[in-house]
Structures are given as C-alpha cells and as structure tokens.
Amino acid sequence: MNIDANKLREIAERATPGRWKWWTSNSAKRLTAGRGPDGSVLHATMVRRDYAEVAFGAAAVDPISAVVPTTVLALLDQVEKLHRENAQLSALVNIPELHDFAKAVALATSCLKCCGFRVTAI
C-alpha cells in the first residue's frame, strides 16, 4: 500500500487541534479535543436502543476516515522497515576501523592546515 504522507499531514494539520479524548455523558460517549466533555469532535445527538445518531465537525471528517486499520498498519510497516535500515546503518558506522580512519583523516587535515596547505572537502 502506498501512503501519501503529504496528504495525511494536510489532514492532520486541518484536524480539530488538541488531544482527543473520550468522555461519557448521559450514557453516550463524546469525543472532545479540549478540556471537559463538550464533544467538540464527535457527539451523540439522539441515542436509540441499538444505535446513536452522531454529529461531528467538518474538521473531524477527514482524520476519522483517514485513520483506517490498513493505513495504520502500513505506517507501522514503514516504521519497522526504517528501524531495521537504521540498525543496519548504525552497524556500519560502528566499525572500529572506520572510526580509526576518520581520526587519521582529521589529524592529517589538521597537520596539512598547520603547514599552510589549503584543505577542502571533496
């Protein structure tokens, strides 16, 4: 699954700000993004025996519909892949010989500069 990270970022930036939290009021849950059970994100308008009719702000529509299990799982897969790649790169960077070589280059560069040579990066 390809994830459009820019689209998800746009959706998140337009979403109702704040930490979303569930509250229960009059036996109906409310999703709020601020302090208190105001239901600023989503709240029941009428509770029936088997279901509740809900109302929500326009800023909640895209975030709620964008965060589906397949999107979350794909994002977690990408995070795991990046962790594995990071571990592999870290292992390469932690090669003692590479550190010794970098120290030798730094020392040689310093000596050349002291002798009046101009040293530039490649």
C-alpha positions in Angstrom: 0.0 0.0 0.0 1.4 3.4 -0.9 0.8 6.1 1.7 0.5 9.7 0.7 2.4 11.2 3.6 1.8 14.7 2.4 -2.0 14.1 2.2 -2.0 12.6 5.8 0.0 15.6 7.0 -2.5 18.0 5.5 -5.4 16.1 7.0 -3.8 16.1 10.4 -3.0 19.9 10.2 -6.6 20.6 9.4 -8.0 18.4 12.2 -9.5 19.7 15.3 -6.5 20.5 17.4 -5.7 19.1 20.9 -5.5 15.7 22.4 -8.7 13.8 21.5 -10.3 12.1 24.5 -13.5 10.1 25.0 -16.0 11.2 27.7 -19.2 9.6 28.7 -22.2 11.8 29.3 -25.8 10.8 29.7 -24.8 7.2 28.8 -23.4 8.4 25.4 -19.8 8.8 24.5 -18.4 12.1 23.3 -15.1 12.7 21.6 -13.6 16.0 22.6 -10.4 17.8 21.7 -10.2 20.1 24.7 -10.9 20.1 28.4 -14.2 18.8 29.5 -16.9 16.6 27.9 -18.1 19.1 25.3 -17.9 16.6 22.4 -16.2 19.2 20.1 -15.1 16.4 17.8 -18.0 14.0 17.8 -21.1 13.6 20.0 -24.4 11.8 20.0 -27.5 13.8 19.0 -30.0 11.1 19.7 -29.5 7.8 21.4 -31.8 5.0 20.3 -32.0 1.4 21.6 -29.4 -0.1 19.1 -27.5 2.9 17.9 -26.8 6.6 18.3 -27.1 9.4 15.8 -23.9 11.4 15.9 -22.8 14.9 14.9 -19.3 15.9 14.2 -17.4 19.0 13.0 -16.0 19.3 9.5 -12.5 19.2 10.9 -13.1 15.7 12.1 -14.3 14.1 8.9 -11.0 13.6 7.1 -9.0 12.5 10.1 -11.6 9.9 11.2 -11.9 8.5 7.6 -8.1 8.6 7.0 -7.1 6.6 10.1 -8.3 3.2 8.9 -6.5 -0.1 10.0 -4.8 -0.6 6.6 -3.3 2.9 6.8 -2.1 2.4 10.4 -0.6 -1.0 9.6 1.2 0.4 6.5 2.6 3.2 8.6 3.8 0.8 11.2 5.4 -1.4 8.5 7.3 1.6 7.2 8.4 2.5 10.8 9.7 -1.1 11.3 11.5 -1.0 7.9 13.2 2.3 8.8 14.2 0.9 12.2 15.8 -2.1 10.5 17.6 0.1 8.0 18.7 2.4 10.8 20.1 -0.6 12.7 22.0 -1.8 9.6 23.5 1.7 9.0 24.4 2.0 12.7 26.3 -1.3 12.5 28.2 0.1 9.5 29.1 3.3 11.3 30.2 1.4 14.4 33.1 -0.3 12.6 36.2 0.5 14.7 38.4 0.7 11.6 36.2 3.4 10.2 36.5 5.4 13.3 40.3 5.0 13.2 40.4 6.1 9.6 38.2 9.2 10.4 40.6 10.1 13.2 43.6 9.7 10.9 42.0 11.9 8.2 41.2 14.6 10.8 44.7 14.5 12.1 46.2 14.6 8.6 43.9 17.5 7.7 44.9 19.4 10.8 48.6 18.9 10.0 48.3 20.0 6.4 46.5 23.2 7.5 49.2 23.9 10.1 51.8 23.6 7.3 49.9 26.2 5.2 48.1 23.9 2.8 44.5 24.7 1.9 42.3 21.7 2.5 38.8 21.5 1.0 36.2 18.8 1.1 35.7 16.6 -2.0 
